[in-house]
């Protein structure tokens, strides 16, 4: 057989045998050095970044996320600047027009006091969105902090938190609102927000606790512990970024639930109180005249339903994007 040329020998060695495997390993090592953070541009620092980047790419392609996000952005804008689409005052009423239907310039008619239903629906978004967003932030911060610390350190703190959450879970939300808010005389949104945070944090704490317990068992956390990393560094740098996704998903879905809860409490008379403009207050006052003037009930109830549905759809889209099992 003819002797192989030097070039052919080098190619054969690179393709087979121990030497070829060694050359391939060196080549791969060079490739890894060119990609910061690991073979996929992630690594210890890019692992969470890769998750969020993939989630954002999936969200941008999800029509449910796009539609719900547009609705929520519109609600936030009219909550901050309701005068952009409603020039009148929600407290300006004319009893001569009480319970009248649609008229030129008043597409949704008037309520029992002769107030413009359209203007009140637009201004009512402010109270509902404020309560929902503030309550969700408070619940996520308080529940996430307590649950995360209990799950990371374990021991007696974890046992105490579990028993405390069991006690709060045993309290019916609506009944608790009737009892606690019935003694409040303030007309602001803060008592309602405080009540929601008080009874809402146990759910988030359990989600955060489970996510932290799962994250702290990963190899990179154990490696950081073996290298002498402090508990604060491990918790903030390695555990929290990999445990925050479930908390965000649950909080996003719960935001719509808190808006519905505010409307329920206002309907029962213990939530927001006049002269605050709220969809729940308008639904409560319109329920007595639903046969004679159904438009008084349908418009605020429709706005409430669309808002709650938008936040629930947004939460579902975020959950699908952040859940590795859905990929």
SEPA-268411 format. One record per atom (N, C-alpha, C): x, y, z. Coordinates in steps of 0.02 Angstrom, whole numbers, padded with zeros to 5 digits, always signed. Layout:
<sites>
XYZ/...
</sites>
This chain:
<sites>
+00043-00060+00000/+00000+00000+00000/+00044+00062+00000/+00024+00115-00034/+00066+00175-00034/+00067+00208+00033/+00123+00238+00050/+00131+00272+00114/+00087+00335+00114/+00050+00348+00168/+00009+00409+00170/+00054+00469+00175/+00031+00524+00146/+00069+00587+00149/+00064+00615+00220/+00110+00661+00237/+00108+00690+00305/+00042+00724+00320/+00013+00757+00269/-00051+00790+00281/-00104+00739+00297/-00104+00681+00260/-00153+00630+00272/-00144+00599+00341/-00081+00589+00362/-00068+00561+00428/-00095+00607+00483/-00084+00673+00473/-00108+00720+00523/-00184+00719+00527/-00218+00713+00468/-00290+00710+00468/-00315+00647+00500/-00281+00589+00488/-00303+00526+00517/-00296+00527+00593/-00240+00556+00616/-00230+00560+00688/-00282+00605+00720/-00299+00659+00686/-00349+00705+00714/-00418+00675+00715/-00430+00626+00669/-00497+00599+00666/-00508+00539+00710/-00455+00501+00727/-00463+00439+00765/-00411+00436+00820/-00421+00390+00865/-00369+00376+00915/-00370+00425+00972/-00326+00411+01021/-00322+00453+01080/-00298+00522+01063/-00249+00525+01016/-00223+00590+00997/-00276+00633+00965/-00319+00601+00923/-00373+00639+00891/-00421+00666+00943/-00437+00626+00994/-00482+00651+01047/-00451+00709+01084/-00384+00705+01093/-00351+00760+01129/-00352+00823+01087/-00339+00817+01023/-00340+00876+00980/-00411+00906+00978/-00462+00862+00977/-00531+00887+00975/-00547+00924+01040/-00522+00898+01096/-00535+00931+01160/-00504+01001+01161/-00443+01006+01134/-00411+01072+01131/-00451+01119+01088/-00476+01093+01031/-00516+01135+00986/-00579+01159+01021/-00611+01113+01058/-00672+01133+01093/-00656+01183+01148/-00599+01172+01182/-00580+01220+01234/-00570+01289+01205/-00540+01294+01145/-00531+01359+01113/-00598+01390+01096/-00645+01347+01073/-00712+01373+01057/-00747+01400+01119/-00739+01364+01175/-00771+01387+01237/-00742+01453+01260/-00677+01463+01249/-00647+01526+01269/-00674+01584+01227/-00694+01570+01165/-00721+01623+01123/-00792+01641+01141/-00828+01596+01177/-00897+01609+01197/-00898+01622+01271/-00905+01684+01292/-00904+01699+01364/-00962+01667+01399/-00946+01636+01456/-00999+01608+01497/-01015+01536+01483/-00985+01502+01434/-00999+01432+01423/-01016+01417+01352/-01032+01356+01335/-01044+01336+01267/-01106+01368+01237/-01152+01393+01277/-01212+01425+01250/-01214+01499+01268/-01158+01526+01286/-01158+01596+01306/-01189+01607+01373/-01196+01555+01413/-01229+01562+01478/-01179+01554+01534/-01170+01492+01559/-01125+01480+01614/-01157+01501+01680/-01114+01508+01730/-01139+01523+01797/-01174+01590+01798/-01147+01641+01761/-01179+01706+01760/-01232+01710+01706/-01225+01673+01653/-01272+01677+01597/-01328+01628+01600/-01330+01586+01651/-01383+01535+01655/-01451+01568+01663/-01456+01615+01711/-01519+01651+01720/-01532+01696+01661/-01479+01728+01634/-01488+01771+01576/-01514+01733+01517/-01491+01672+01507/-01514+01631+01452/-01588+01614+01460/-01609+01599+01522/-01679+01585+01535/-01723+01644+01518/-01703+01703+01542/-01744+01763+01529/-01743+01782+01455/-01686+01772+01422/-01683+01787+01351/-01729+01741+01310/-01728+01677+01327/-01772+01630+01292/-01845+01645+01308/-01859+01663+01370/-01928+01679+01389/-01953+01741+01351/-01911+01792+01346/-01931+01853+01310/-01942+01838+01236/-01901+01795+01207/-01910+01778+01137/-01976+01741+01127/-01993+01697+01173/-02057+01661+01168/-02116+01707+01179/-02109+01754+01225/-02164+01800+01239/-02179+01844+01179/-02127+01866+01145/-02138+01910+01087/-02174+01874+01030/-02171+01809+01030/-02205+01770+00977/-02273+01745+00999/-02292+01759+01061/-02355+01734+01087/-02409+01787+01079/-02460+01775+01038/-02513+01826+01029/-02552+01840+01092/-02559+01790+01137/-02594+01801+01200/-02558+01853+01242/-02492+01849+01244/-02452+01897+01282/-02458+01966+01251/-02455+01970+01185/-02457+02036+01152/-02524+02070+01165/-02579+02033+01157/-02646+02063+01167/-02655+02084+01240/-02638+02040+01287/-02646+02057+01357/-02601+02115+01377/-02540+02117+01351/-02494+02172+01368/-02520+02238+01342/-02548+02239+01281/-02575+02301+01253/-02634+02326+01296/-02677+02279+01317/-02733+02299+01360/-02708+02328+01425/-02658+02296+01455/-02632+02320+01520/-02598+02387+01512/-02560+02396+01459/-02528+02461+01447/-02580+02516+01439/-02634+02501+01403/-02688+02549+01395/-02720+02566+01463/-02731+02515+01505/-02760+02527+01571/-02714+02569+01615/-02650+02556+01611/-02603+02595+01652/-02602+02668+01629/-02605+02679+01563/-02604+02747+01537/-02665+02786+01559/-02725+02756+01553/-02785+02792+01572/-02791+02797+01648/-02756+02753+01685/-02755+02760+01757/-02715+02820+01779/-02661+02834+01742/-02618+02891+01759/-02647+02956+01730/-02671+02952+01668/-02698+03012+01635/-02768+02997+01608/-02818+02992+01651/-02885+02977+01626/-02915+03032+01583/-02890+03093+01591/-02917+03149+01552/-02899+03144+01479/-02855+03097+01460/-02838+03088+01389/-02899+03066+01349/-02942+03025+01379/-03000+02999+01341/-03066+03017+01375/-03064+03051+01432/-03125+03071+01466/-03116+03143+01491/-03150+03189+01459/-03141+03260+01475/-03183+03283+01534/-03236+03247+01552/-03280+03268+01606/-03255+03248+01674/-03296+03261+01724/-03281+03243+01793/-03325+03185+01815/-03297+03134+01848/-03338+03077+01869/-03386+03094+01926/-03376+03151+01958/-03419+03171+02013/-03471+03224+01992/-03471+03243+01930/-03521+03291+01904/-03583+03253+01883/-03639+03266+01917/-03700+03228+01905/-03759+03276+01892/-03809+03250+01858/-03870+03287+01844/-03929+03239+01854/-03966+03250+01908/-04021+03204+01924/-04074+03201+01870/-04078+03253+01830/-04127+03253+01775/-04112+03200+01723/-04050+03176+01721/-04030+03125+01672/-04020+03056+01704/-04044+03047+01764/-04034+02984+01801/-04061+02925+01762/-04020+02874+01756/-04037+02809+01726/-04052+02814+01651/-04038+02870+01620/-04049+02876+01548/-03996+02838+01509/-04014+02815+01450/-03968+02775+01409/-03920+02818+01369/-03892+02787+01318/-03842+02820+01277/-03871+02883+01243/-03830+02936+01241/-03848+02999+01209/-03786+03025+01173/-03795+03072+01127/-03736+03102+01093/-03689+03134+01144/-03627+03112+01143/-03577+03136+01190/-03574+03095+01254/-03622+03051+01264/-03624+03008+01324/-03639+02936+01301/-03590+02901+01274/-03603+02837+01241/-03626+02782+01289/-03612+02787+01353/-03632+02735+01401/-03690+02755+01445/-03719+02812+01433/-03777+02833+01472/-03759+02862+01540/-03808+02861+01586/-03800+02891+01652/-03820+02841+01706/-03793+02851+01766/-03810+02806+01821/-03869+02835+01861/-03882+02807+01919/-03941+02826+01959/-03936+02898+01985/-03876+02925+01991/-03868+02994+02014/-03860+03043+01956/-03864+03018+01894/-03857+03061+01837/-03785+03074+01817/-03737+03033+01841/-03667+03041+01823/-03653+03003+01758/-03606+03028+01720/-03586+02997+01658/-03552+02930+01671/-03581+02877+01646/-03554+02810+01659/-03486+02802+01625/-03478+02829+01565/-03414+02823+01529/-03357+02854+01569/-03368+02915+01595/-03317+02949+01633/-03300+02910+01697/-03350+02883+01730/-03337+02846+01791/-03302+02780+01777/-03316+02748+01721/-03280+02687+01702/-03207+02702+01690/-03193+02758+01655/-03123+02775+01641/-03086+02792+01705/-03115+02833+01748/-03082+02852+01810/-03081+02795+01860/-03126+02747+01855/-03126+02690+01900/-03067+02644+01890/-03034+02647+01832/-02975+02605+01820/-02918+02623+01866/-02915+02687+01886/-02858+02709+01929/-02858+02672+01995/-02915+02670+02028/-02918+02637+02094/-02905+02562+02088/-02934+02530+02038/-02925+02458+02031/-02854+02439+02015/-02823+02475+01968/-02754+02459+01949/-02706+02476+02006/-02718+02531+02042/-02675+02549+02099/-02678+02496+02153/-02738+02474+02170/-02744+02422+02221/-02711+02357+02199/-02723+02337+02137/-02695+02275+02112/-02619+02276+02110/-02589+02329+02084/-02517+02333+02077/-02483+02338+02146/-02508+02383+02189/-02476+02392+02254/-02484+02330+02298/-02543+02298+02296/-02552+02237+02335/-02506+02181+02310/-02499+02175+02245/-02456+02123+02217/-02383+02135+02236/-02360+02197+02232/-02291+02212+02251/-02279+02197+02325/-02326+02218+02367/-02319+02204+02438/-02319+02130+02454/-02364+02093+02423/-02367+02021+02435/-02304+01986+02410/-02280+02006+02350/-02220+01975+02322/-02159+01989+02365/-02152+02051+02388/-02093+02067+02428/-02094+02033+02496/-02151+02039+02531/-02156+02009+02597/-02154+01933+02594/-02196+01904+02552/-02198+01831+02547/-02134+01802+02519/-02106+01835+02468/-02044+01810+02439/-01986+01813+02488/-01983+01867+02527/-01928+01874+02576/-01934+01822+02631/-01993+01816+02661/-02001+01767+02716/-01994+01695+02691/-02025+01680+02635/-02020+01612+02609/-01950+01594+02586/-01916+01642+02555/-01848+01629+02532/-01800+01617+02589/-01804+01658+02641/-01760+01649+02699/-01774+01584+02735/-01839+01568+02743/-01856+01505+02777/-01833+01445+02737/-01841+01447+02671/-01819+01391+02630/-01744+01384+02628/-01707+01439+02631/-01634+01436+02626/-01602+01412+02691/-01625+01438+02748/-01594+01421+02812/-01627+01360+02843/-01691+01348+02831/-01725+01289+02858/-01728+01291+02934/-01734+01233+02963/-01734+01227+03036/-01797+01255+03068/-01788+01287+03125/-01845+01312+03163/-01881+01369+03127/-01845+01411+03090/-01878+01465+03053/-01925+01438+03000/-01905+01384+02968/-01947+01353+02917/-02009+01322+02950/-02001+01290+03006/-02058+01260+03041/-02107+01312+03066/-02081+01368+03092/-02125+01421+03117/-02163+01452+03059/-02130+01465+03003/-02164+01494+02945/-02219+01448+02919/-02206+01384+02918/-02256+01336+02895/-02319+01338+02938/-02310+01342+03004/-02368+01344+03049/-02406+01411+03042/-02368+01466+03034/-02401+01531+03027/-02441+01534+02962/-02413+01509+02907/-02450+01509+02844/-02512+01465+02848/-02508+01410+02885/-02568+01369+02894/-02624+01408+02928/-02605+01448+02977/-02656+01489+03012/-02688+01539+02964/-02648+01573+02923/-02675+01622+02877/-02716+01590+02822/-02696+01530+02801/-02735+01496+02749/-02804+01476+02775/-02811+01469+02840/-02875+01449+02870/-02925+01507+02874/-02903+01569+02860/-02947+01627+02864/-02979+01638+02796/-03046+01636+02791/-03079+01652+02727/-03066+01725+02708/-03048+01736+02645/-03027+01803+02625/-03084+01853+02629/-03141+01836+02600/-03198+01883+02600/-03223+01895+02671/-03228+01841+02710/-03251+01849+02779/-03201+01891+02819/-03137+01879+02808/-03087+01920+02843/-03092+01993+02823/-03106+02006+02759/-03115+02075+02737/-03175+02108+02769/-03230+02071+02775/-03290+02098+02807/-03276+02116+02880/-03236+02076+02914/-03223+02088+02985/-03172+02143+02995/-03117+02140+02958/-03062+02188+02969/-03076+02257+02940/-03105+02259+02881/-03116+02323+02848/-03179+02358+02869/-03223+02323+02905/-03285+02355+02927/-03273+02409+02980/-03217+02406+03013/-03201+02456+03065/-03158+02512+03039/-03140+02510+02974/-03098+02561+02945/-03141+02617+02916/-03125+02678+02932/-03164+02735+02907/-03127+02775+02853/-03067+02755+02836/-03028+02792+02786/-03058+02781+02717/-03055+02834+02675/-03080+02831+02607/-03024+02818+02557/-02963+02805+02580/-02907+02793+02535/-02903+02718+02518/-02857+02702+02473/-02849+02633+02451/-02802+02594+02497/-02768+02626+02543/-02715+02592+02582/-02742+02540+02630/-02798+02550+02664/-02824+02495+02706/-02839+02432+02666/-02866+02440+02606/-02881+02381+02565/-02816+02348+02543/-02767+02387+02524/-02702+02359+02504/-02670+02322+02562/-02671+02353+02621/-02642+02321+02680/-02676+02255+02697/-02742+02253+02690/-02779+02191+02703/-02758+02136+02654/-02751+02153+02590/-02732+02104+02540/-02662+02078+02552/-02617+02122+02572/-02548+02100+02587/-02548+02054+02648/-02589+02071+02698/-02591+02032+02759/-02614+01961+02747/-02663+01951+02704/-02690+01884+02691/-02662+01852+02628/-02624+01889+02588/-02600+01862+02525/-02528+01836+02525/-02488+01858+02575/-02418+01839+02573/-02405+01764+02585/-02448+01726+02622/-02431+01655+02632/-02426+01615+02568/-02468+01630+02518/-02464+01592+02455/-02397+01603+02421/-02375+01666+02416/-02311+01681+02385/-02253+01651+02426/-02259+01652+02492/-02205+01626+02534/-02195+01552+02522/-02248+01514+02513/-02241+01442+02500/-02209+01430+02432/-02229+01470+02382/-02199+01463+02316/-02124+01479+02319/-02107+01534+02353/-02036+01554+02359/-01997+01503+02398/-02026+01476+02452/-01991+01427+02493/-01975+01365+02451/-02023+01339+02414/-02010+01280+02373/-01959+01293+02319/-01962+01352+02287/-01914+01368+02235/-01843+01374+02262/-01836+01404+02322/-01770+01412+02352/-01742+01344+02373/-01784+01302+02402/-01760+01236+02422/-01735+01197+02362/-01770+01202+02306/-01748+01168+02245/-01683+01198+02218/-01678+01264+02218/-01620+01297+02190/-01557+01285+02231/-01563+01284+02297/-01503+01277+02339/-01473+01207+02336/-01509+01159+02309/-01483+01091+02302/-01444+01081+02237/-01441+01131+02194/-01405+01124+02131/-01329+01122+02143/-01294+01094+02095/-01222+01084+02102/-01184+01149+02108/-01205+01201+02071/-01167+01263+02073/-01173+01297+02141/-01228+01287+02176/-01234+01315+02244/-01189+01276+02292/-01189+01209+02286/-01145+01169+02328/-01072+01185+02315/-01055+01198+02253/-00986+01216+02237/-00967+01283+02267/-01013+01331+02264/-01000+01396+02295/-00992+01390+02370/-01032+01346+02401/-01026+01336+02473/-00958+01304+02490/-00937+01256+02448/-00873+01223+02460/-00815+01271+02452/-00823+01321+02408/-00770+01370+02398/-00769+01425+02451/-00815+01421+02498/-00815+01468+02554/-00859+01529+02544/-00906+01527+02497/-00950+01584+02486/-00996+01593+02547/-01009+01655+02564/-01053+01670+02620/-01126+01655+02603/-01167+01650+02654/-01238+01637+02643/-01270+01694+02604/-01250+01755+02618/-01279+01812+02582/-01261+01809+02509/-01200+01793+02493/-01179+01790+02423/-01214+01733+02387/-01218+01675+02418/-01253+01619+02386/-01326+01634+02375/-01357+01666+02424/-01429+01680+02419/-01443+01732+02366/-01403+01786+02363/-01417+01840+02316/-01391+01826+02245/-01336+01790+02241/-01304+01782+02175/-01324+01717+02141/-01336+01664+02178/-01347+01599+02148/-01419+01573+02158/-01447+01581+02217/-01511+01551+02233/-01569+01595+02209/-01569+01659+02229/-01625+01703+02213/-01637+01711+02138/-01586+01722+02096/-01600+01730+02025/-01631+01668+01993/-01619+01609+02021/-01646+01547+01993/-01711+01525+02027/-01733+01562+02077/-01795+01546+02112/-01848+01599+02104/-01833+01653+02070/-01880+01709+02065/-01933+01698+02012/-01921+01655+01963/-01969+01645+01908/-02037+01622+01932/-02042+01570+01975/-02109+01550+01998/-02145+01605+02037/-02108+01645+02074/-02140+01700+02112/-02169+01751+02064/-02134+01767+02011/-02158+01815+01962/-02221+01789+01928/-02222+01726+01911/-02280+01697+01877/-02342+01700+01922/-02335+01677+01984/-02392+01677+02031/-02415+01748+02046/-02368+01794+02054/-02386+01863+02069/-02423+01896+02011/-02403+01881+01950/-02436+01909+01892/-02508+01885+01887/-02518+01821+01898/-02587+01795+01897/-02627+01822+01955/-02596+01828+02013/-02631+01852+02073/-02652+01925+02066/-02618+01964+02024/-02635+02034+02017/-02707+02043+01994/-02727+02004+01945/-02797+02006+01923/-02845+01984+01978/-02824+01936+02018/-02866+01913+02073/-02876+01968+02125/-02824+02008+02139/-02830+02062+02187/-02876+02117+02161/-02875+02130+02097/-02921+02180+02068/-02993+02156+02077/-03005+02092+02064/-03072+02065+02074/-03091+02066+02147/-03044+02053+02192/-03058+02054+02264/-03076+02125+02287/-03041+02174+02261/-03057+02244+02279/-03128+02261+02257/-03148+02240+02197/-03216+02253+02173/-03267+02216+02217/-03250+02156+02238/-03296+02118+02281/-03306+02152+02348/-03251+02173+02379/-03256+02207+02444/-03292+02274+02438/-03279+02310+02383/-03315+02373+02372/-03389+02361+02360/-03405+02307+02326/-03475+02290+02314/-03511+02275+02380/-03475+02243+02426/-03504+02227+02492/-03504+02286+02539/-03473+02341+02520/-03475+02401+02560/-03419+02409+02610/-03368+02365+02609/-03313+02370+02656/-03246+02385+02622/-03247+02392+02557/-03185+02407+02521/-03176+02482+02513/-03168+02504+02452/-03164+02576+02439/-03231+02608+02449/-03230+02670+02472/-03292+02705+02489/-03297+02770+02451/-03358+02793+02435/-03366+02858+02402/-03334+02913+02445/-03308+02967+02413/-03314+02983+02342/-03262+02950+02296/-03225+02901+02319/-03179+02865+02276/-03218+02832+02219/-03193+02839+02158/-03225+02809+02100/-03196+02740+02090/-03239+02690+02092/-03217+02620+02087/-03270+02581+02048/-03246+02532+02011/-03293+02488+01974/-03337+02449+02023/-03309+02427+02078/-03348+02390+02127/-03404+02432+02156/-03390+02496+02171/-03442+02540+02198/-03497+02550+02147/-03478+02561+02083/-03529+02572+02032/-03570+02509+02020/-03539+02451+02023/-03576+02388+02015/-03625+02379+02072/-03603+02396+02133/-03647+02389+02191/-03708+02434+02185/-03698+02497+02166/-03754+02543+02160/-03799+02528+02101/-03771+02497+02048/-03811+02482+01989/-03850+02417+01995/-03831+02373+02042/-03864+02308+02048/-03937+02316+02068/-03955+02371+02100/-04024+02381+02122/-04070+02401+02065/-04041+02425+02010/-04081+02448+01953/-04064+02410+01890/-04045+02347+01896/-04022+02309+01838/-04078+02298+01788/-04140+02293+01810/-04195+02282+01765/-04213+02345+01726/-04212+02403+01759/-04232+02465+01727/-04176+02496+01686/-04115+02489+01709/-04058+02520+01674/-03999+02472+01676/-03999+02420+01636/-03943+02371+01639/-03876+02400+01618/-03876+02454+01579/-03813+02483+01556/-03771+02508+01615/-03803+02527+01671/-03766+02550+01729/-03722+02495+01758/-03743+02433+01750/-03705+02376+01777/-03658+02346+01726/-03681+02343+01663/-03642+02306+01613/-03575+02339+01597/-03573+02406+01594/-03511+02438+01574/-03456+02432+01627/-03468+02449+01690/-03414+02438+01739/-03397+02365+01750/-03448+02321+01747/-03434+02249+01754/-03393+02224+01696/-03408+02248+01635/-03368+02228+01577/-03296+02252+01581/-03286+02314+01604/-03218+02339+01612/-03180+02298+01664/-03213+02280+01718/-03181+02239+01770/-03163+02170+01742/-03208+02139+01704/-03195+02073+01677/-03137+02074+01628/-03134+02125+01585/-03080+02129+01536/-03013+02140+01571/-03012+02181+01623/-02949+02193+01659/-02924+02130+01694/-02968+02096+01729/-02948+02035+01764/-02924+01982+01714/-02960+01975+01659/-02942+01926+01608/-02874+01943+01577/-02860+02007+01566/-02796+02027+01536/-02738+02007+01581/-02744+02019+01646/-02689+02001+01691/-02682+01926+01698/-02737+01889+01698/-02732+01816+01702/-02700+01788+01639/-02719+01815+01580/-02688+01793+01518/-02614+01809+01517/-02596+01868+01543/-02525+01886+01546/-02487+01837+01591/-02516+01820+01649/-02484+01772+01693/-02476+01704+01662/-02527+01681+01625/-02522+01617+01592/-02467+01617+01539/-02461+01672+01501/-02409+01676+01450/-02340+01677+01482/-02332+01713+01537/-02267+01715+01571/-02250+01646+01600/-02300+01612+01626/-02289+01545+01654/-02266+01497+01599/-02298+01499+01542/-02278+01454+01487/-02207+01470+01463/-02188+01533+01464/-02122+01552+01440/-02067+01534+01489/-02082+01536+01554/-02031+01522+01605/-02030+01450+01628/-02080+01410+01609/-02082+01341+01630/-02040+01298+01583/-01986+01268+01606/-01944+01227+01560/-01983+01167+01532/-02034+01142+01567/-02072+01085+01541/-02113+01102+01480/-02126+01167+01468/-02165+01187+01411/-02123+01194+01348/-02058+01189+01355/-02014+01198+01297/-02009+01133+01256/
</sites>
